[in-house]
Amino acid sequence: MNEQQNSHAMDWARYMRGLGRHKRQIREFLGLSQEQLARLAGVSQGAISRLEAGRGLATPLLVVVKINAALKRELGKFDPEILSEEARQLQQQDERSAPQIEPVFRDVALTRDPGLEELIRLYQGIPERQRQRLLSVVRATATALVGGGDSPAPHGESTPVAANHD
């Protein structure tokens, strides 16, 4: 293989690593496992794993398009107002777009407020049966920070419940 062909292969490998990191970042933000994304996209979990690890140099374009479409659908379930400008642009991108010759993938903020993104990841990272406890703690903390317990709890709930340590 001559030097020019080798250089092109290295750029393609860099592109695929960046693409994989980018897809993993979005999948994790959405709180999806590789298996869940695979089901939504109609591809194998192994294809997701290889793509995210940058090992998918021979990944068929159809697989990448299916993954993009599934991520776009799931991202579309979020209120656009909480998404960053970059995330809204990602949401509007056409899956048929061809990669640039020298692409640069970088981590993007998926919400306007990085703290909100962290809260979403924390919420999605705990077992579903524990989520109500976390919400109770967050509500109690928010009420205390706002300046008192005079305002009613959101969603028709009574006062927040202390977390149970079992």
Secondary structure, DSSP 8 states (H G I E B T S, - for coil): --HHHHHHHHHHHHHHHHHHHHHHHHHHHHT--HHHHHHHHTS-HHHHHHHHTT--TT--HHHHHHHHHHHHHHHTTS-GGGB-HHHHHHHHS-TT----SS-------SBSSHHHHHHHHHHHHS-GGGHHHHHHHHHHHHHHHHT-S-S--GGG--S-------
